[in-house]
Amino acid sequence: MRKYRNIYIVLNLIFSLMLGACSDFLEESSQDETIPTTTTDYSELLMMYMYKTSKYNYNVLYYLDDDLKVNESKLPTGDYIWGPAALIRTFTWQPDMWELENGASPDDGYEYTYTQIMGINAVLDGVGDAVGTQRDRDLIRAEALGLRAFGYFRIVNMFGEPYNYNKKALGVPLKLTAALVENGIARSTVEEVYNQIVADLEEASKLFAKHPKTRGNYRLNGTTVDILLARAYLYMEEYDKAITAATQAIESAEGLSDYTKMSHGEKEFSLARYDLSEVEWLYGRTYIDPSLCPTGELLTGFTAGDKRRDFWFPVDATWVHKQLCPGELGNNSGANTPGNAIRISEAYLTRAEARVLSPTNKDESGALADLNELRRHRIVGYTDETSTTGLLEKIRQERRLELCYEFHRWFDLRRYGMPSISREFKQRQQDQYKIYTLKEKDPMYTLPFPLDIVNKNIQLVQNASAKAPEREGVLK
């Protein structure tokens, strides 16, 4: 492992330069670095950068949307304030949301993502000449491209405007090699970042398609890449391409898991496991503060017989995988939420939405078939939907339910037109609630960059949301 530690040192130096650190930092580099030479070396390096993490790097996305509310039963009652105090700036959409003095702000995900991209770029720069089989070189390159696209997709949707609203707006810096860079990197446009995401995913898909599929080893595979490609095209409103990619994913997958034929007994039902046929890739970790819980609007969306409600939000849970405690379900009740998984159900929902919205290949009957196929695997005694009235709204509601707490909702709200949403907040049980509102097309739908990131990269233009006035709550 010594040589990988030294590689890690070298790549971190590159990353420091990339963010704008001075070139003198190079003087601290190790004198006995070992450069990877084999496909095994590069595979292990990729694994090290992408999967060995215990941080909750994107949990901030949970705290921004309309699927969580304050769980009053879990709030403190005395003078000592805990839990919600660390969330108030984020949960109420404040312009200084990252700048808590005690360091209790949620991770912004930015530096973590670029650290990953740094390692990925080093793999992509060198794996073509690695000693090993062509198959291994193909698969390592395919995985690295898919992972880079996944990272850029997240941060461009956090710090850039929605693609379908203003694709010419500034997105995030686009770094595609591990070469040294001084004085920082300017932001590419949202469109330029998306074009790179699509290019990476398309190449990855072709490389994966050349070799038999592998599933269940915590590595990216071709089906996952096609799910992500369909997602990117949906956001870009390239609906026919989204349909093609989603169909390719569905045809290469093992199929939806039938919840109606499953029971979880005394243990939780977790999506973070490969024995569910629909799970294509598992990654990362998740934690939701127990002072928050699902909104009633989300929970009431699950109809009678829907096993997702039973499995993910059980009334009688005594052992929970995620710290999410829905007060609506009774005192001391726990709940399981979907873990960090990419699942084939997303491809069905992507294809259904794209089939409704495609201007050239509109296919409402096909969209309805996709919706019914998913629901039959979720709802006991389900009767197929036959009406296409309000079909788009039905599909988007199903997406909200099926993909809740999987980092989709905030991004979906952005592409739905950035609607106005409100929430109530207080820090202690005895306090009065204040109502905070995110206005339609609010600047905070594009998050501000943390100040420490701006200070490291002198070319990074800050977003307008950082200069917005303090958001004031109104007493309920």
Secondary structure, DSSP 8 states (H G I E B T S, - for coil): -HHHHHHHHHHHHHHHHHTT--GGGGGG--SS-----BHHHHHHHHHHHHH---S-TTGGGGGTSSSEEE-GGGS--SS---SGGGTHHHHTT-TTTT--TTS-S---SHHHHHHHHHHHHHHHHHGGG-BS-HHHHHHHHHHHHHHHHHHHHHHHHHHS--HHHHTTSEEEE---S-----S---EEEHHHHHHHHHHHHHHHHHHHHTS----SSSS--HHHHHHHHHHHHHHTT-HHHHHHHHHHHHHHS-----GGG---TTS---S--TTSTTEEEE-------TTEEE-HHHHTTS-TTBHHHHHHS-TT-SS-SEEE--GGG-TT--E----SEEEHHHHHHHHHHHHHH-SSS--HHHHHHHHHHHHHTTBTT-------TTHHHHHHHHHHHHTTTTT-HHHHHHHTT---EEEEE-SSTTS--EEEEE-TT-GGGS----HHHHHH-TT----GGGGS-----EE-
